[in-house]
Amino acid sequence: MSRDLPEGFELAAVLEREDPRDAFVSNDYASLDELPHGAVVGTSSLRRQSLIAARYPHLVIKPLRGNLDTRLGKLDRGDYAAIILAAAGLKRLGLPERIRALLEPESSLPAAGQGAMAIEIVSGRTDIDLHAVLAPLNHTATEQAVRAERKVSKVFGGSCQIPLAAFATVDGGTMHLRAMVATPDGKRTAKAELSGPADAPEALGQQVSDLLQQQDAHDILAACKAQADAAPDV
C-alpha cells in the first residue's frame, strides 16, 4: 500500500488485515535459530535484512527478487537455505503450508501496512457516493492502525531503499504503535513505541516519529540512502 496517493485519488475503505507477520520459509530448517553458520537467507526487504543481521550476524543475507513463484523456485533450487516472505501473501495465494515459522513482531517488526489491503477510488465523483457503498467493507481497527503506520512512513519517506518498520495494534479505544529505522547491517537502530487514542492515529504516528527523530533517525536514513545511491545496479 503506497504511502502517497496520486492526485485525484483517495482511500475509500481498508479491509480487515490479514496476518501482518513475516514468514520463515525453508525446506530444511524449522526456524532462523536452526540455520548454521554461513547459511544463505534470501529477502527483498532491507527492513528484514537489518533485523536478521542484528540478531544473526553469522548468516549470509542475499537479495531475493521476482514474484512469489520465482522466489519459492529459487529456494527449491537450493539457491537459499531459507527465505523470508510476508505471511499475508502466502496465505492469500493458498500456500500457507510453505510457512515453517511465523516471526513475531517482537523479533521482526512488520512494514507499515503489511497484510492490509485498501480500496482506492477517484475522488470527487458526483454520480455515486462510493464512500457510502464501500463503508460496510471498512474495518475500523485496521484502518486506524494503517493510518498511524502510514504517517510514520510518510514522515521518513518510506521506500524499498529504507529499513523502516511501523506496526500498530488496536485494543478497544487504545492503539499501541511501534516503529523502527535501521541501517541495513543492523548496527544502527532507532526504536520507539507509544500508546494513545485509536481515533487519532495520525497524531500518534507523528509522536512516534518525533521519538525516532530524537534518536537521530533521519541521520540513519540519510546513511541508508547514501549507501543505496552508491550501490551498483544488479
C-alpha positions as CSV (number, residue, x, y, z in Angstrom):
1,M,0.0,0.0,0.0
2,S,1.7,3.2,-1.2
3,R,2.3,5.9,1.5
4,D,1.3,8.6,-1.0
5,L,-1.7,8.5,-3.4
6,P,-1.6,10.2,-6.8
7,E,-3.5,13.4,-7.0
8,G,-7.2,12.8,-7.6
9,F,-7.4,9.5,-5.7
10,E,-8.3,8.6,-2.1
11,L,-8.7,5.6,0.1
12,A,-12.4,4.7,0.5
13,A,-12.1,1.6,2.7
14,V,-9.4,-0.5,4.4
15,L,-10.3,-4.2,4.6
16,E,-9.7,-6.4,7.6
17,R,-6.0,-7.1,7.9
18,E,-4.5,-10.5,7.0
19,D,-1.6,-11.8,9.1
20,P,0.9,-8.9,9.3
21,R,3.9,-11.1,10.3
22,D,6.9,-12.1,8.4
23,A,7.2,-15.8,7.5
24,F,10.2,-18.1,7.6
25,V,10.2,-20.4,4.6
26,S,12.7,-23.3,4.3
27,N,12.8,-26.9,3.1
28,D,15.4,-28.0,5.5
29,Y,15.2,-25.9,8.7
30,A,12.4,-25.0,11.1
31,S,13.5,-21.5,12.1
32,L,16.2,-18.9,11.9
33,D,17.7,-20.2,15.1
34,E,18.4,-23.5,13.4
35,L,20.3,-22.1,10.4
36,P,24.0,-23.0,10.6
37,H,26.9,-20.5,10.3
38,G,27.2,-19.2,6.7
39,A,23.7,-20.3,5.7
40,V,22.2,-18.1,3.0
41,V,18.9,-16.3,3.7
42,G,17.1,-14.5,0.9
43,T,14.9,-11.4,1.3
44,S,13.9,-8.5,-0.9
45,S,13.4,-6.2,2.1
46,L,16.1,-4.0,3.7
47,R,13.9,-4.0,6.8
48,R,14.1,-7.7,7.1
49,Q,17.8,-7.7,6.2
50,S,18.6,-5.3,9.0
51,L,16.6,-7.2,11.6
52,I,18.2,-10.5,10.6
53,A,21.7,-9.0,10.5
54,A,21.3,-7.6,14.0
55,R,20.2,-10.9,15.6
56,Y,22.0,-13.4,13.4
57,P,25.4,-11.9,12.3
58,H,26.6,-15.4,11.3
59,L,24.1,-15.7,8.5
60,V,24.7,-14.5,4.9
61,I,21.8,-12.4,3.6
62,K,21.4,-12.1,-0.2
63,P,18.8,-10.3,-2.3
64,L,15.7,-12.2,-3.4
65,R,13.7,-10.8,-6.3
66,G,10.9,-11.9,-8.5
67,N,7.2,-12.8,-8.0
68,L,6.2,-15.3,-5.3
69,D,6.6,-18.4,-7.6
70,T,10.0,-17.2,-8.7
71,R,11.2,-16.7,-5.1
72,L,9.9,-20.1,-4.0
73,G,11.5,-21.7,-7.0
74,K,14.9,-20.2,-6.1
75,L,14.6,-21.7,-2.6
76,D,13.6,-25.1,-4.0
77,R,16.5,-25.0,-6.4
78,G,18.9,-24.7,-3.5
79,D,20.0,-21.1,-4.0
80,Y,19.0,-20.3,-0.4
81,A,18.8,-22.2,2.8
82,A,15.7,-20.1,3.7
83,I,13.8,-17.1,2.6
84,I,11.7,-14.5,4.4
85,L,8.3,-13.5,2.9
86,A,5.2,-11.8,4.0
87,A,2.8,-14.3,5.6
88,A,-0.2,-12.5,4.1
89,G,0.9,-13.1,0.6
90,L,1.5,-16.8,1.1
91,K,-1.9,-17.2,2.8
92,R,-3.8,-15.2,0.2
93,L,-2.3,-17.3,-2.6
94,G,-3.2,-20.5,-0.9
95,L,0.3,-21.5,0.2
96,P,0.2,-21.4,4.0
97,E,1.9,-24.9,4.1
98,R,5.1,-23.3,2.9
99,I,5.4,-21.4,6.1
100,R,7.8,-23.2,8.5
101,A,7.6,-20.5,11.2
102,L,6.0,-17.1,11.8
103,L,8.2,-14.3,13.0
104,E,6.5,-12.4,15.8
105,P,6.6,-8.6,15.7
106,E,8.8,-8.6,18.8
107,S,11.6,-10.0,16.7
108,S,10.6,-8.9,13.2
109,L,8.6,-5.7,13.3
110,P,6.4,-5.6,10.2
111,A,6.5,-2.9,7.5
112,A,3.8,-0.1,7.5
113,G,0.6,-1.5,6.1
114,Q,1.9,-5.1,5.8
115,G,-1.0,-7.5,5.4
116,A,-3.5,-4.7,4.8
117,M,-5.5,-4.1,1.6
118,A,-7.4,-0.9,0.7
119,I,-9.8,0.1,-2.0
120,E,-8.7,3.2,-3.8
121,I,-11.2,5.4,-5.7
122,V,-11.3,8.5,-7.8
123,S,-12.0,11.5,-5.5
124,G,-14.8,14.0,-6.1
125,R,-17.2,11.8,-8.0
126,T,-20.8,13.1,-8.0
127,D,-22.6,10.3,-9.9
128,I,-22.3,7.9,-7.0
129,D,-21.4,8.0,-3.3
130,L,-18.6,5.4,-3.3
131,H,-17.8,6.1,0.4
132,A,-21.4,5.0,1.3
133,V,-21.2,2.0,-0.9
134,L,-17.9,0.8,0.4
135,A,-18.4,1.8,4.1
136,P,-19.5,-1.8,5.1
137,L,-16.2,-3.1,3.9
138,N,-14.1,-0.8,6.0
139,H,-12.6,-2.4,9.1
140,T,-12.2,0.4,11.6
141,A,-9.4,-1.1,13.7
142,T,-7.3,-1.9,10.6
143,E,-8.0,1.5,9.1
144,Q,-6.9,3.2,12.3
145,A,-3.7,1.1,12.6
146,V,-2.7,1.6,9.0
147,R,-3.3,5.3,9.1
148,A,-0.8,5.6,12.1
149,E,1.7,3.4,10.3
150,R,1.4,5.3,7.1
151,K,2.1,8.5,9.0
152,V,5.4,7.2,10.2
153,S,6.3,6.0,6.7
154,K,5.4,9.4,5.2
155,V,7.4,11.3,7.8
156,F,10.6,9.4,7.0
157,G,10.0,9.0,3.3
158,G,9.4,5.2,3.5
159,S,10.5,3.3,0.4
160,C,12.1,0.0,-0.5
161,Q,15.5,1.7,0.0
162,I,14.8,2.4,3.7
163,P,14.9,-0.2,6.5
164,L,11.7,1.2,8.2
165,A,9.1,-0.7,10.2
166,A,5.8,0.5,11.8
167,F,3.2,-1.7,13.3
168,A,0.1,-0.7,15.3
169,T,-2.5,-2.8,17.2
170,V,-5.8,-1.6,18.5
171,D,-7.5,-2.8,21.6
172,G,-10.8,-1.1,22.2
173,G,-10.2,2.7,22.1
174,T,-6.4,2.4,22.6
175,M,-3.8,2.0,20.0
176,H,-0.2,0.8,20.5
177,L,2.3,1.8,17.8
178,R,5.9,0.5,17.5
179,A,8.3,1.8,14.8
180,M,12.0,1.3,13.9
181,V,14.5,2.7,11.4
182,A,17.9,1.0,11.0
183,T,20.9,0.6,8.7
184,P,20.9,-2.5,6.5
185,D,23.6,-4.1,8.7
186,G,21.5,-3.7,11.8
187,K,24.3,-1.9,13.6
188,R,22.5,1.5,14.0
189,T,18.9,1.3,15.1
190,A,16.3,3.8,16.4
191,K,13.2,2.3,18.0
192,A,10.1,3.9,19.6
193,E,6.7,2.8,20.9
194,L,3.8,4.7,22.3
195,S,0.1,4.2,23.1
196,G,-2.7,6.6,22.5
197,P,-6.3,7.1,21.4
198,A,-7.1,4.9,18.4
199,D,-9.3,7.7,16.9
200,A,-6.3,10.0,16.5
201,P,-3.9,7.7,14.5
202,E,-2.0,10.3,12.6
203,A,-1.2,12.2,15.9
204,L,0.1,9.0,17.4
205,G,2.2,8.3,14.3
206,Q,3.7,11.8,14.5
207,Q,4.5,11.4,18.2
208,V,6.3,8.1,17.5
209,S,8.1,9.8,14.5
210,D,9.3,12.6,16.9
211,L,10.6,10.0,19.3
212,L,12.6,8.3,16.5
213,Q,14.0,11.6,15.4
214,Q,15.3,12.3,18.9
215,Q,17.4,9.1,18.3
216,D,18.9,10.6,15.1
217,A,16.6,8.5,12.8
218,H,17.0,10.9,9.9
219,D,20.7,10.6,10.1
220,I,20.4,6.8,10.0
221,L,18.1,7.0,6.9
222,A,20.4,9.5,5.2
223,A,23.2,7.0,5.6
224,C,20.9,4.3,4.1
225,K,20.1,6.5,1.1
226,A,23.7,7.4,0.5
227,Q,24.6,3.7,0.5
228,A,21.8,2.9,-1.9
229,D,22.8,5.6,-4.2
230,A,26.4,4.4,-4.3
231,A,25.5,0.7,-4.8
232,P,25.8,-0.6,-8.4
233,D,22.6,-1.8,-10.1
234,V,22.1,-5.5,-10.1
